[in-house]
Amino acid sequence: MMDKLKKIMLLVVLTVSVTMFSQTKAEALRDAKITSKATLNMDFETVVKYTLPSVLEMMGGKDAALQVINKTFEGMKTQGFVFEKAEINKVSEIVKEQGQFRCVVEGYNQMKMGDQRISSKSYLLGIFNDIDKHWWFIEAKQLKNKALTAKVLPNFETQLDIPEDDMKIEELKK
């Protein structure tokens, strides 16, 4: 009887664990899509909400970060940049490292500038915010800069595979 009870409890624990991880992965995908859509719509308040707080601190706080982002996008618009697509393709498995749930998010962006189209596959590192119950993101390529990483994620180590970004530029026919 006790053996059967242990098996049932183990099954319940495994089911709950799998459900939590799949739900968390689904939430990572949802939050990454919200952030991507916000970028496309120039809704920078939402973008900032899902940005790793230490990145915002390094930028001088939320208000300063919003100003920098707005200026950057206004400058891009002035130069003729047009965002055509910002999509999220997939989310890696969730891992727990250094006391954080983390994942890698693959995204695709497409922009046009003058007679060129720029498309890029890029990656975000997602870190679950267990206080507000949503994911924070940082551009994974920023983690290649050791000095920056030391500031925003001190003692950062990961077993996650973070691929290199892939960018293509094509000439548009006139």
N, C-alpha and C positions, 0 to 999 in steps of 0.2 A: 504493500500500500504506500509506504513512504517513498519507495523507488519511483512509483508512478507519479506521485506528487512532485518529486524533484524534476522529472522529465517535463511535466506540464509547466512548472515554473520556468525552467530553462527555455521552453518554447515561447512562453509569454515574454520573457526578457529579450530573446532574439527578435521576436516580432516587433516589439516596441523599439528596439535599437535600429532595425532596418527601416521602420517607418519614420523614425526621427531623422535618420540620415537622408532618406529619399525626400522627405519633406524639406529638409534644410537645403538639399541640392535644388529642389524645385523653387525654393525661396531665393536662392542665389541667382538662378536663371531669371526669376521674376524681377528681382532688384536690379540686376544688370540690364535687363530690357527697359526698365523704368528710367535708368540713368542714361542709356543710349538714346531713348526717345526724347528725353529732356535736353540732351545735347543738340539733337537735330532741331528741336523747337526753340532753342536758345533759352530754355528755362533753367537758368544757372542756380537758382535757389535750390531746386531739386538736385542738380548735379552736386552741389556743395554738401547737401544732406547725406549723400552716399559716398563722399570723399573721406578717406582716412583722416581723422582729426589732426594727427601730427603733421600731415601735409599742410592743412589749413593753418596750423600754428606757425609753421615755417614761412608761410606766405604773409604772416602778420595778422592772422585771425580771419574769421568768416567774412567780415565786411571788406577787408583788404583783398582777400581772395576773389570775392565777387567783382571788385573793381578791376583786378588784373585779368580775370576771365573775360569780362565785358570788353575791356580795351583790346584784348587779343583778338576776340571774334569780330569786333568792329573794324580793326585793322585788316583782318583777313577779308572782310566784306568789301572794304574800300579797295583792296588789291584785286577784287574780282573773284574771290573764292566763293563757291556755292556748294554747300553740303547737299549731296544727292541721296546718300544712304548712310545709315548708322544702324547696324544690325548686330545681334548677338547670335553666334552660331551654336555654341555648346559650352557646358560647364564640366570640368573634370570631376573626379570623385572627390569627396570631402575628406580631408585628413585633420587629425588633431595633433598639433605641434606647438611646443612652447606655450601650452595652455590656451591655444586659440584654434578654432575651427577655420580651416583655410581651403581655398580652391583656386584653380586657374580658369579664367573665362576667356574664350576665344571670340573676338569680335571682327566685324568687317565694316570698313568705312570707305565711302566713295565720294570724291569731291571733284569739282571742275574749277579750273582757273584758266581763263583765256581759251587757248586752243589745246589745252591739255586736260586729261582726266587722270586723277590720282586715285588708285585703289590700294587699300592696305588691309592686311590681316594682322591684327595686333592682339595683345593679351593683357589682361588685368589680373592682379592678385586680389582675390576676395578674402576678407577677414570678417567673420561673423561678430556683430555687435550684440552681445548677449544682454545688454541693458535695454536698448531700444528695439531689440529683436528684428534687426535688418542687417544687411551686409554693407560693409565699407569697401571701397576699391581704390587701388593705386595702379598706375600704369606699370606693368611688370618690367618693361625695359628700364625704368628708373632704378630698379634694384641692381642693375649692372654697375651703377655708380656707388662705389663702396662708402664714400664720404656722406652722400645723401642718405643711403640706407642706414648708416650708423645714427643719423639724426632722426629719421622717421620710424625706424624699426630697430632699435638698439639690440645688438647680439642676435640679429636675424639669421636663422638657419632654416632650410627647408629640404624636404625630400621630393617635393613637387617638381615635375618636369615643366620648366618654363621655356617654351620655344622662342626663337628669335622672331621679331616682327618681319613681315614680308610686304614690301611696297613695290607697286608697278606704276609706271607713268606711260600713258599712251597719247600720241598726237591725235587730235580730233580732225576729221576732214572738214574743210571749209566749203 
